[in-house]
Amino acid sequence: MKREMDLVRGILLFVEENIPHGRQVEVKIEGRSEAEIAYHIALLHEAKFLEAIDTSGTGEDWIVLRLTWTGHEFLDAARNSKVWEQAKSIFREKGLGMPFEAVQAVLTKLTVQGVLAAIS
């Protein structure tokens, strides 16, 4: 299964909005299968973007506990849909994949440019 950055962003947004501290909610993303979501939750857990528990022992069932600091930082950079689409466009135009570190760097640069433009 391929990693899909739109799904990564969608899961992080869902977790931020729907999982307050101390509550457990099943992550559901419209148009995505349970297997796709579970796989991406596992990736996000491995990358330390969120804390989750594999209740199945096989990676098929996850309980998401919370976003980590790193998850919040990524989401702060990726939250704005316009900035997100700009970043994806940059990678597409260059024919590049979207590794986390590169995506975060591009998102941060676009966000900083937007902030600087807003205050100047």
C-alpha positions as CSV (number, residue, x, y, z in Angstrom):
1,M,0.0,0.0,0.0
2,K,1.3,3.5,-0.9
3,R,1.6,6.3,1.6
4,E,-0.9,9.1,0.6
5,M,-0.1,12.5,2.0
6,D,-3.7,13.7,1.6
7,L,-4.8,10.8,3.8
8,V,-2.0,11.6,6.3
9,R,-3.3,15.2,6.5
10,G,-6.9,14.0,6.7
11,I,-6.2,11.7,9.7
12,L,-4.3,14.4,11.5
13,L,-7.1,16.9,11.0
14,F,-9.7,14.3,12.2
15,V,-7.7,13.4,15.3
16,E,-7.2,17.1,16.2
17,E,-10.9,17.8,15.8
18,N,-12.4,14.6,17.2
19,I,-10.2,13.1,19.8
20,P,-9.9,15.3,22.9
21,H,-7.6,14.2,25.7
22,G,-8.8,11.0,27.4
23,R,-11.3,10.0,24.7
24,Q,-11.1,7.3,22.1
25,V,-12.9,7.7,18.8
26,E,-12.6,5.5,15.7
27,V,-10.9,7.4,12.9
28,K,-13.2,7.5,9.8
29,I,-12.3,9.4,6.6
30,E,-14.9,9.5,3.8
31,G,-14.0,7.4,0.8
32,R,-11.2,5.6,2.6
33,S,-11.2,2.0,3.7
34,E,-10.4,0.8,7.3
35,A,-7.3,-0.9,6.0
36,E,-6.0,2.3,4.4
37,I,-6.7,4.3,7.5
38,A,-5.1,1.7,9.8
39,Y,-2.0,1.6,7.6
40,H,-1.6,5.3,7.7
41,I,-2.2,5.5,11.4
42,A,0.6,3.0,11.8
43,L,2.9,5.2,9.7
44,L,1.9,8.3,11.7
45,H,2.6,6.4,14.9
46,E,6.0,5.2,13.6
47,A,6.8,8.8,12.5
48,K,5.8,10.0,16.0
49,F,3.1,12.3,14.6
50,L,0.6,10.7,16.9
51,E,0.4,8.3,19.8
52,A,-1.6,5.2,19.0
53,I,-2.0,1.6,20.3
54,D,-2.2,-1.4,18.0
55,T,-5.0,-3.4,19.6
56,S,-4.8,-6.2,17.1
57,G,-1.1,-6.9,17.3
58,T,-1.1,-7.0,13.4
59,G,-1.5,-3.3,12.6
60,E,-5.1,-3.7,11.6
61,D,-6.8,-2.0,14.5
62,W,-5.6,1.1,16.2
63,I,-6.7,3.3,19.0
64,V,-5.4,6.8,18.5
65,L,-4.7,8.5,21.8
66,R,-3.5,12.0,20.7
67,L,-1.4,14.1,18.4
68,T,2.2,14.6,19.4
69,W,4.1,17.9,19.3
70,T,5.5,16.9,15.9
71,G,2.0,16.1,14.7
72,H,0.7,19.5,15.8
73,E,3.6,21.2,14.1
74,F,3.0,19.4,10.8
75,L,-0.7,20.1,11.0
76,D,-0.1,23.8,11.7
77,A,1.9,24.0,8.5
78,A,-0.6,21.8,6.5
79,R,-3.9,23.0,7.9
80,N,-4.6,25.8,5.3
81,S,-6.0,24.1,2.2
82,K,-4.6,26.8,-0.1
83,V,-1.1,26.3,1.3
84,W,-1.5,22.5,1.2
85,E,-2.6,22.6,-2.5
86,Q,0.3,24.9,-3.3
87,A,2.8,22.5,-1.7
88,K,1.4,19.5,-3.6
89,S,1.5,21.5,-6.8
90,I,5.2,22.2,-6.3
91,F,6.0,18.5,-5.9
92,R,3.8,17.5,-8.9
93,E,5.4,20.2,-11.2
94,K,8.9,18.9,-10.3
95,G,7.8,15.2,-10.6
96,L,8.9,14.5,-7.1
97,G,7.5,12.3,-4.3
98,M,6.5,13.8,-1.1
99,P,8.8,12.8,1.8
100,F,7.7,14.1,5.2
101,E,10.7,16.3,5.7
102,A,10.5,17.9,2.3
103,V,6.7,18.4,2.6
104,Q,7.1,20.0,6.0
105,A,9.9,22.3,4.7
106,V,7.8,23.5,1.8
107,L,4.7,24.0,3.9
108,T,6.7,25.9,6.5
109,K,8.2,28.1,3.8
110,L,4.8,28.8,2.2
111,T,3.3,29.6,5.6
112,V,6.1,31.9,6.6
113,Q,5.8,33.7,3.2
114,G,2.1,34.1,3.9
115,V,2.7,35.5,7.4
116,L,5.3,37.9,6.1
117,A,3.0,39.1,3.3
118,A,0.2,39.6,5.8
119,I,2.3,41.8,8.1
120,S,4.0,43.9,5.5
